[in-house]
Amino acid sequence: MAALSAWFWNERFWLPHNVTWADLADPAPGVEYPKAGHLLSALPLALGIFAVRIFFERYIAGPCASILQIQMELSRRAQPNAILEKVFTSITKSPDSRHLEGLSKQLDWDVRKVQRWFRHRRNQDKPSTRTKFCESMWRFTFYLCIFIYGIRFLWQSLWMWDTRQCWYNYPYQVLTSGLYYYYITELAFYWSLMFSQFTDIKRKDFLIMFVHHLATVSLISFSYVNNMLRVGSLVMCIHDSSDFLLEAAKLANYARYQRLCDFLFVVFSMIFFGTRLIIFPFWSRCFVLFYNTVSSSP
């Protein structure tokens, strides 16, 4: 395990020439650099965010859904059946004709009755429109708040206006309280999304979203440990700039404001493609250029 850890955290890969992890572990008095141990504070904060989400969805998003007349759909529940339930949970949720005929003979049911059971059972696991509205309203609120915080913080930073500042004196860049709170809050939020996946209704994209959240947590954590916070803060702000618009479009769709939904989705698409296909690649090329310059300097 020690050999694997030493290989993964190889200083020649992660750090510029003639810089070691020991140099960052013992800064001058009054100077603070990111440390891996700081990331542990994101875990209790993630639990706190998860608790806030439960409160928000119940006492804020729920009443908003009622005002917009978004009610909980009462889907017809499938008749309890141990044999079909075992097939549904362990084999398939949509059996083919061969399985349907076999189950029909085993239960002495009509094939259409078996099909109907599986359809009702699948509908039981689908979240209602009200549930989806409350979840989207929570994500919209968080993304909007963290984007506003990120813009206000970065507006006063040098590296937002001159990306070369991301690599000046790297990795000896002081950790400020603003950067710390920004990073840890973002990390805690994605940890909370991973927690909530196991308590929410399981959806078809469960594995895809789990991998997405895991990748996001890993990228935020690695960039923090390597003190690439200036670069990371720009990347997070770029991504947050469109996320809240997507959630706003979902909210309009659930509330059946179709014109507003279409308008918000168009705005989201323009900002998404503008930031991630124009601004982000341009900044990325700047990051690579200056990082290579810093790494190759004696």
N, C-alpha and C positions, 0 to 999 in steps of 0.2 A: 504493500500500500504506500509506503514511504517513497519507494522508487517511482511509482506511478504519479504520486503527487509532485515529486521533483521534476519528472518529465513534463507534466502538464503545465506547471508554473515556471517553465524554463525562462530565465531572465533574458536570454538572447532573443527570445521570441516576443515577450511582452513588453520589455523595457528598452529604451535607447542604449547606445553603446556606453560602457563604463558606468552604468547605473545598476544598483542591486536593490533587492527588496529590503535589505538592512538599512540602506540609505533613507528609505521612506518610513521605516519603523521607528526611527529615532530623530524626529525633527527638532529644530531649534525651539527654545522656550517661547511660548505664545503662538506657535505655529502648529496647525493641525492638518494632517493628511488623511485621506480615506483609509479605513481599515476594514478588513473582512468582518470583524466582530460587530461593526456598526449595523450590518445587515440584519442581525438578530432582532434588532428593535422593530423591524418591519412586521414580525410575526404577531406580537400582541396587538400592534396597531391594526393588522389585518382583521383580527377577531373583533376589535372595536368597530371597524368599518362595516363588518358583516352585521354586527348588532344594530348599528345606525341604519343600515339598509332595511332590516326587518321593521324597525320603527317607522322609517320613512314610507315604506310600501303600505304599511297598515294604516297609518294616521295622516298621511299627506297624499300619497298617490292614490290610495283607495277612495277617499272622498272626492278627489278630482275626477276619478273615473265615474263615480256616481253622478256628479254634476254634468258630465258629458254623456250620461245615460249609457255607459258601457257596463252591461250587467254580466254576471257569471252565467255562461251557458250551462244548461242542465242536459248533458248528453245522456243518452240511454245506456245504462250499465248492462254488461253482459251477464247472462245467467251463470251463477257459480257452477263450475264443472272442473273437477280435479284433472281429468284426462286432457281436456283441451287447454287448461291452464299450464300444464306441464309442457305440452307441445309449444305453446306460445312463448314461454319463458326460456326454454332450453333448446328448441329446435328451430322454429321459424314463426314469424309473425304473419306471414302471408303464404300459406301452404299452396302448393301447386295442385293440379287436378288429381294426381295419383294419391297424394296425401289426403285430399278431401274425400275421395272415394273410400279410402281405408278407414278414416275416422267415421265416415257415414255408416259403414257396415258395423264398426266396433260399437258405436253408440245407438245404432238403429235410428239414426236421424236422417232426414232428407239432406242432400248435398247443399242445397240452398240455405238450409237452416244452419249448417256448419259454417258456411261462408258468412252468413249474417252474424254469427257469434264472433268470428274473428274480426269483422268490421267494427262491431260494437266494442270489442276489447281494445282494438287499436285506438279508437276514439277516446277511450277512457284515459289513455296516457298522453293525449294531446293537451297542452296548456290552453286554457281559455283565453279569449281576447282580453279580458280584464287582467288576467295574470301577466300576459305579455305587455300590456300597457303599463302596469306598475313597474315591471322590470326595466322597461325602456325609459320610463320617467326617472328612475333611480340612476341609470347610466348616463342619461342626458344631463342630469343635475351635476353629477360628479365630473363628467368630461368638460362641461362648461366652466365649472368652478376652477378646475385644475388648469384649464387653458387660460383663463383670465389671470390666475396667479402666475403661470409661466410667462405670459406676455409682459405683465407688470415687472416681474423680476428680470427677464432678459432685456427689456427695454433700456434698463440702466447698466447693462453689462457691455463690456468692450467687444466681446467675441460675437455678439449678435450682428454688429455693424462691420466688423473686420475679422473674418474667420481665421486669419493668421494668428490671432490672439489665442486660439485653441491650442497652439503648439509652442508658443513662446514660453521658454523656461520649463517645458514639459520634462519630467513629470512632477517637478517641484512647484506645483500650483496649490495654493492654500485652499483648504476646504472652508467655505463660508457657511453660515447658518442657513442662508436662503437656498443654496444648492443642496445642502443636506436634507432640509425639509421637503424640497421638491422631489428629490430622488426617492427618499424613504416612503413618502406618501404614494407615489406612483407604484413603487414596488409592493407596498402593502395592499393597494387596491387590486393588483393582479393576483396576489396571493389570495385575497378574499374571493375573487372570481373562481379560483380553483377550488376553494372550500365549498362554495355555494353550488358548484356543479353536482356534488354528491348529495345535496339536500333538495335541490330543485327537481322538478319532473324531468326524467331523463329523455333527451331528445335525440334525433337521428344524427345530429352533428356533434354529439358528445365527445367522441374521440378527437375530431378535428379541432374543436375549441380547446380541449385539454392540451393538445400538443401546441396550439397557438399560445395559450397562457404560459405553458412551461418554457417555450422559447423566449417569450417576452421577459419572464422572470430571470432567465439565464443571462440574456443580453444586458438587462439593467444591472444585474449583480456583477458580471464581469467588467462592465465599463466603470462601475463604481470602484471595484478593487484596484483597477489599473489607473485610477485617477483620470479617466477620460470623461470627466463630468461635464466639461464645457461642450464637448462634441455631443455627448448624450443628451444634455438639456435641450440643445437645438433640435435633435432628432425627435425627442419626445414632444416638443412643442409643435413641430410640423405634423406629427401624427394626430395630436389632439385637436388640431385646427379643423379637421373634417369629421371627427368621430361624433361630436355632439350634434352636428347637422344631420347625420344619418339617423341618430336616435330621434331627433325632432321630426324627421320625415315619417318614421315608424309611428310616432305618437299621433300625427295627423291622419295616418292611414287607419289606425285602430279607432280613432274618433270619427272616421268617415268624412273627413274634410279632404276630399280627393284633390281639389285644385291646389290647396295649400301643400298637400303631400307631394304633388308633382313639382311645384315650384321649389320646395326644399330639396327634393332629390336632384333637381337640375343644378341648384347652387352647390350641393354636396359634391356632385360629379365634377363640376368645374374646379372647385377647391382641391378635391382629391387628386385629380390629374395634374393640376397646376403645381401643387406642393410636392407630390411624390414622383412625378415624371419630369419636372423642370427644376424646381428649387432644390429638392433633395439631391438629385444626381449632380447638379452643379456644385453644391457644397461638398458632396462626397469626394469629388475630384480635387477640390481644394484641400480637404482633410488628408487625402492620400499623398498629395504633392508635398505638403509641409511636414507631414509625419516622416516621410522618407528623408526629407532634408535634415530634420532633427536627428533621426536615428543614425544617419551616416556621418554626422558631424563628429569630430574627435573630442 
